[in-house]
Amino acid sequence: MNPDTHYKLQAILEYNEIDLLKELGYSWNNLYDIIFKFEEALGQYTGAPYVITTDCCTHAMELCFRYLKHIDELPTEFISIPRHTYLSVPMMLTKLKIPFNFYENDWIGEYQLHSSPVWDSARLLGEQMYIGGHFQCLSFGVGKPLQIGRGGAILTSSKEAYEWLSRARSDGRDLNISPWINDKYDFIGYHYNMTIEQAAKGLIMLDRYETNIDIFMGAKDLYPDLKEIDWARISRGFIE
């Protein structure tokens, strides 16, 4: 890829993303390889050993809880979430019949759904942000760090989780098998997959992405003098 290549978001929106990837030097054997390439790029950037893209952050969190139930590690305690969060989070927990309560927390970037290893990281995307042993769920919607229109992702260090979640998000399919009629289905999956076009746009935009503290919830207004990201204090959702 030519490091001097320049483009604007508007040009990406008006251009066929697949053709643009070819011009930038990408190649693939199967169109689904574009999704895998985006996942690989996200893994390298965030430090996560495995990445599973989805159609949105809420479904990413839902799949994580479904996986925890699958391996019989669903928390028996109430899940605690901050009172200030998007309404789809408590709705998702209600849908899964997981009891929860609210707590006060002026979080920035991400927060943990206590007492689980699941994080809502919808407003955070930074270098080496991954917390080992946890599930961090990203968002690529409007107003998020990497705005590709719609989409989400799960960061994990578990190969077993990666294999299960990869199939669960794609109707139980193994996207490495083509045509799909040759696949075997041994569990129920969900239609929560990211589109190839979104993954292509994500690849293009991630290549020039720069972490910006201003996209974090409330950071610009609450902390106007904050210039650099101190991951030890900020990336886990708190300001000292």
Residue pairs with C-beta under 8 A, 6 or more apart in sequence:
1 24
1 25
1 26
1 207
2 24
2 25
5 24
7 20
7 204
7 208
9 147
9 205
12 20
12 201
12 204
12 205
17 197
17 200
17 201
17 204
18 31
18 34
18 196
18 197
18 200
20 200
20 204
21 34
21 200
21 203
21 204
24 204
24 207
26 34
26 37
26 203
28 34
28 37
30 176
30 178
31 196
32 175
32 176
32 178
32 196
34 196
34 199
34 200
34 203
35 53
35 175
35 193
35 194
35 196
35 199
36 175
37 199
37 203
38 53
38 194
38 199
38 200
38 202
38 203
38 206
39 50
39 51
39 52
39 53
39 153
40 51
41 202
41 203
41 206
41 207
42 48
42 51
42 53
42 138
42 153
42 155
42 202
42 206
43 49
43 50
43 51
43 155
45 125
45 127
45 206
45 209
46 125
46 126
46 127
46 128
46 129
46 130
46 136
46 155
47 127
47 128
47 129
47 130
48 130
48 136
48 155
48 156
48 157
49 156
49 157
49 159
50 155
50 156
50 157
50 158
50 159
50 161
50 162
51 153
51 154
51 155
51 156
52 60
52 63
52 153
52 154
52 156
52 162
52 165
52 166
52 169
53 151
53 152
53 153
53 169
53 193
53 194
53 199
53 202
54 60
54 63
54 151
54 152
54 153
54 154
54 169
54 192
54 193
54 194
55 150
55 151
55 152
55 169
55 191
55 192
55 193
55 194
55 195
56 139
56 141
56 150
56 151
56 152
56 192
57 120
57 121
57 122
57 137
57 138
57 139
57 141
57 152
58 86
58 88
58 89
58 92
58 152
59 152
59 169
59 190
59 192
60 137
60 138
60 152
60 153
60 154
60 192
61 89
61 92
61 113
61 118
61 120
61 137
62 92
62 95
62 96
62 192
63 154
63 165
63 168
63 169
63 190
63 192
64 116
64 117
64 118
64 135
64 137
64 154
64 165
65 74
65 92
65 93
65 96
65 98
65 116
65 118
66 96
66 168
67 161
67 164
67 165
67 168
68 74
68 75
68 116
68 117
68 118
70 164
71 160
74 98
75 98
75 115
75 116
77 115
78 99
78 100
78 101
78 115
79 93
79 98
79 99
79 100
79 101
79 113
79 114
79 115
79 116
80 100
80 101
80 102
80 103
80 113
80 114
80 115
81 89
81 90
81 93
81 100
81 101
81 102
81 103
81 111
81 113
81 114
81 120
82 102
82 103
82 104
82 105
82 107
82 111
83 102
83 103
83 104
83 105
84 105
84 106
84 107
85 111
85 120
86 122
89 113
89 120
90 100
93 99
93 100
103 114
105 111
105 237
105 238
106 218
106 222
106 239
107 217
107 237
107 238
108 123
108 216
108 217
108 218
108 219
108 222
108 234
108 237
108 238
108 239
109 121
109 123
109 124
109 126
109 216
109 217
109 219
109 234
109 235
109 237
110 119
110 120
110 121
110 122
110 123
110 124
110 136
110 235
110 236
110 237
111 119
111 120
111 237
112 118
112 119
112 134
112 236
112 237
113 119
113 120
117 133
117 134
117 135
118 134
118 135
118 137
119 131
119 134
119 135
119 136
119 137
120 137
121 129
121 136
121 137
121 138
121 139
121 155
122 137
122 138
122 139
122 141
122 144
122 152
123 139
123 144
123 145
123 215
123 216
123 217
124 138
124 145
124 216
124 235
125 138
125 144
125 145
125 146
125 209
125 211
126 211
126 229
126 231
126 235
127 211
128 231
129 136
129 155
129 231
129 235
130 136
130 155
130 157
131 236
132 157
133 157
134 155
134 156
134 157
135 154
135 155
135 156
135 161
136 154
136 155
137 152
137 153
137 154
137 155
138 144
138 146
138 152
138 153
138 154
138 155
139 151
139 152
140 146
140 147
140 148
140 149
140 150
140 151
140 152
140 153
140 198
140 202
141 147
141 149
141 150
141 151
142 149
143 215
144 215
145 209
145 211
145 212
145 215
146 202
146 205
146 206
146 209
147 205
148 198
148 201
148 202
148 205
149 198
149 201
150 198
151 194
151 195
151 198
151 199
151 202
152 194
153 194
154 165
156 162
156 165
166 174
166 175
167 173
167 174
167 187
167 189
168 187
168 189
168 190
168 192
169 189
169 190
169 192
169 193
170 189
170 192
170 193
171 189
171 190
171 191
171 193
172 185
172 186
172 187
172 188
172 189
173 180
173 183
173 185
173 189
174 183
177 183
211 229
213 219
213 220
213 223
213 226
213 227
213 228
213 229
213 234
214 220
216 234
219 226
222 239
223 239
229 235
233 239
233 240
